[in-house]
């Protein structure tokens, strides 16, 4: 967040491995970056905001890690779509309130250091070739798992699917939290084992994702 030209970095959001061709499958806060890499990412982000002349507001910067170091993908003059929820659950800091406070010209101190929990969002991402959701079972069972806060379902059986719709193509999002990255990975494994998804393919091939 930036106020009167002073940049205060709030969070570096980690991502789960991408699905083909380059689709996001979820986020986690805090990230798994080491201190040196994190410092590089923040320095690059600050330089990009300075080059753009950002003076006030919340920004969301996408960074790609390359063999030659971090590189800017894009800088957005807004709060990231899923970031507010993650930061609030992981750190108890409300980025929406911060954005409004900055817009009013009032001082907005950054959050205290450290994280209460490791918060994540795991996207239910269909295969690229899927054109229909045939079945989705296990949602209620997953909702009773410790650490799972919410299971959002966006598509019901019979819904048409098209990976080119981006985030609108997700079957759902699982929201959860844990005490460590190891526990986050364990919960993701439980999600994959608990949810049973069956997809229809063109012209008439059916595949079932089962544990």
Phi and psi in degrees as a GROMACS rama.xvg file:
@    title "Ramachandran Plot"
@    xaxis  label "Phi"
@    yaxis  label "Psi"
@TYPE xy
-128.63  132.198  UNK-2
-137.398  122.461  UNK-3
54.2413  37.7263  UNK-4
82.5499  -3.85667  UNK-5
-92.4396  117.17  UNK-6
-89.207  130.191  UNK-7
-126.561  109.055  UNK-8
-73.8264  129.058  UNK-9
-95.1103  -46.7826  UNK-10
-157.651  147.938  UNK-11
-107.842  117.578  UNK-12
-92.0278  127.785  UNK-13
-85.2151  160.481  UNK-14
-127.841  147.758  UNK-15
-74.0315  163.168  UNK-16
-55.0423  143.455  UNK-17
-71.8822  150.691  UNK-18
-97.7057  152.844  UNK-19
-59.792  146.361  UNK-20
-78.6417  -40.205  UNK-21
-153.861  52.31  UNK-22
-96.4636  136.033  UNK-23
-71.8134  142.165  UNK-24
-119.224  5.07283  UNK-25
145.991  171.621  UNK-26
-133.134  157.489  UNK-27
-144.161  140.729  UNK-28
-129.059  124.055  UNK-29
-78.4395  167.765  UNK-30
-77.4065  175.251  UNK-31
-99.5136  10.6419  UNK-32
-65.6171  140.911  UNK-33
-72.7382  166.339  UNK-34
-60.0194  -42.766  UNK-35
-64.4022  -45.0858  UNK-36
-66.1955  -39.814  UNK-37
-61.7438  -42.777  UNK-38
-61.4908  -39.1164  UNK-39
-63.3865  -43.3976  UNK-40
-63.1388  -43.853  UNK-41
-67.9512  -38.174  UNK-42
-64.5582  -42.5451  UNK-43
-64.5883  -42.0653  UNK-44
-62.9803  -44.6542  UNK-45
-61.3063  -40.0371  UNK-46
-64.7868  -38.5329  UNK-47
-65.3496  -42.4215  UNK-48
-65.4876  -37.8809  UNK-49
-66.4286  -41.4694  UNK-50
-64.1471  -32.3027  UNK-51
-83.6529  -8.65616  UNK-52
73.9598  30.158  UNK-53
-68.8328  128.449  UNK-54
-113.889  -36.7553  UNK-55
-142.105  147.199  UNK-56
116.791  176.021  UNK-57
-94.9101  134.524  UNK-58
-126.233  155.547  UNK-59
-129.628  112.222  UNK-60
-110.43  128.198  UNK-61
-95.3964  130.275  UNK-62
-127.97  136.339  UNK-63
-106.766  134.351  UNK-64
-88.9732  125.06  UNK-65
-125.526  166.816  UNK-66
-59.0212  -22.4205  UNK-67
-96.826  11.7171  UNK-68
107.191  176.391  UNK-69
-67.5628  145.156  UNK-70
-134.882  143.352  UNK-71
-72.7388  131.072  UNK-72
-91.99  -51.5716  UNK-73
-162.545  156.911  UNK-74
-120.917  123.295  UNK-75
-108.361  133.379  UNK-76
-85.6066  53.7995  UNK-77
-163.76  169.773  UNK-78
-74.7326  137.71  UNK-79
-60.5681  145.768  UNK-80
-56.6105  -36.7031  UNK-81
-112.994  -1.92337  UNK-82
-73.731  -36.7807  UNK-83
-56.9463  -44.9997  UNK-84
-63.8646  -44.5332  UNK-85
-63.3401  -45.9657  UNK-86
-67.0188  -37.9083  UNK-87
-64.3204  -43.0151  UNK-88
-74.66  -34.9446  UNK-89
-81.3307  -32.0303  UNK-90
-128.464  -6.88018  UNK-91
71.5453  23.5528  UNK-92
-113.536  129.283  UNK-93
-95.6761  103.521  UNK-94
-71.2607  -28.2326  UNK-95
-65.5535  -45.7767  UNK-96
-61.782  -39.1718  UNK-97
-62.0308  -42.6143  UNK-98
-61.6025  -42.3448  UNK-99
-67.4705  -39.4526  UNK-100
-62.633  -44.7156  UNK-101
-64.3505  -38.996  UNK-102
-62.7962  -27.2508  UNK-103
-86.073  0.240035  UNK-104
78.8361  14.7952  UNK-105
-94.8337  151.85  UNK-106
-67.1093  142.376  UNK-107
-136.038  100.846  UNK-108
-67.7805  148.269  UNK-109
-71.5999  166.665  UNK-110
-68.8043  158.627  UNK-111
-64.9925  152.95  UNK-112
-66.1908  153.557  UNK-113
97.5098  166.301  UNK-114
-127.852  138.707  UNK-115
-73.0373  -43.5262  UNK-116
-145.17  167.674  UNK-117
-95.8238  105.987  UNK-118
-96.7071  143.699  UNK-119
-144.08  159.484  UNK-120
-129.384  124.848  UNK-121
-115.946  117.889  UNK-122
-83.5173  135.957  UNK-123
-85.5406  97.3932  UNK-124
-103.895  115.107  UNK-125
-69.0082  157.366  UNK-126
-59.9218  152.954  UNK-127
-54.6272  -38.0815  UNK-128
-79.8817  -10.0772  UNK-129
-69.0946  135.901  UNK-130
-118.295  -6.67392  UNK-131
-155.421  141.952  UNK-132
-89.8914  116.866  UNK-133
-90.3199  -37.388  UNK-134
-156.536  144.32  UNK-135
-144.913  106.523  UNK-136
-119.156  159.235  UNK-137
96.7095  3.57631  UNK-138
-63.4141  -46.1997  UNK-139
-64.55  -40.6046  UNK-140
-62.5206  -41.5624  UNK-141
-65.0446  -36.6206  UNK-142
-63.9575  -18.1225  UNK-143
-93.1042  -0.46704  UNK-144
-77.5228  132.794  UNK-145
-61.2088  129.687  UNK-146
101.246  -16.7352  UNK-147
-91.7751  117.106  UNK-148
-88.2078  -39.9858  UNK-149
-158.196  138.367  UNK-150
-116.471  105.135  UNK-151
-88.9687  130.602  UNK-152
-116.109  122.404  UNK-153
-101.271  -22.0406  UNK-154
-127.56  135.851  UNK-155
-102.126  157.801  UNK-156
-50.8929  133.659  UNK-157
100.942  -11.6579  UNK-158
-71.936  139.276  UNK-159
-75.2226  144.169  UNK-160
-125.091  144.971  UNK-161
-152.034  111.038  UNK-162
-59.3226  -22.4846  UNK-163
-71.6981  -6.97624  UNK-164
-83.0803  3.79452  UNK-165
65.7395  -132.365  UNK-166
-63.5508  -21.9235  UNK-167
-72.8604  -9.77092  UNK-168
-91.7739  -4.56166  UNK-169
-67.8411  143.44  UNK-170
-73.623  -31.6092  UNK-171
179.911  -177.007  UNK-172
-135.653  133.478  UNK-173
-104.651  123.871  UNK-174
-103.844  132.647  UNK-175
-156.886  179.03  UNK-176
-154.64  159.639  UNK-177
-154.046  -179.268  UNK-178
-92.0477  -11.039  UNK-179
-159.44  167.699  UNK-180
-65.2846  -33.9376  UNK-181
-61.2417  -43.9724  UNK-182
-67.3185  -33.9237  UNK-183
-60.6773  -46.4897  UNK-184
-60.3459  -38.5172  UNK-185
-63.4406  -43.0446  UNK-186
-64.7233  -38.8564  UNK-187
-62.1252  -38.5911  UNK-188
-63.0425  -39.4203  UNK-189
-65.5833  -39.1125  UNK-190
-58.7761  -48.4882  UNK-191
-64.3429  -32.3241  UNK-192
-79.5328  -29.2624  UNK-193
-86.4135  -37.5123  UNK-194
-85.6174  131.902  UNK-195
-113.017  114.531  UNK-196
-118.986  131.34  UNK-197
-122.998  132.763  UNK-198
-120.985  151.424  UNK-199
-100.632  144.431  UNK-200
-125.791  155.475  UNK-201
-88.9714  141.672  UNK-202
-79.9421  -34.9797  UNK-203
-158.385  44.7312  UNK-204
-105.993  134.091  UNK-205
-117.824  135.161  UNK-206
-130.139  139.587  UNK-207
-115.722  130.087  UNK-208
-93.0205  110.693  UNK-209
-128.043  154.435  UNK-210
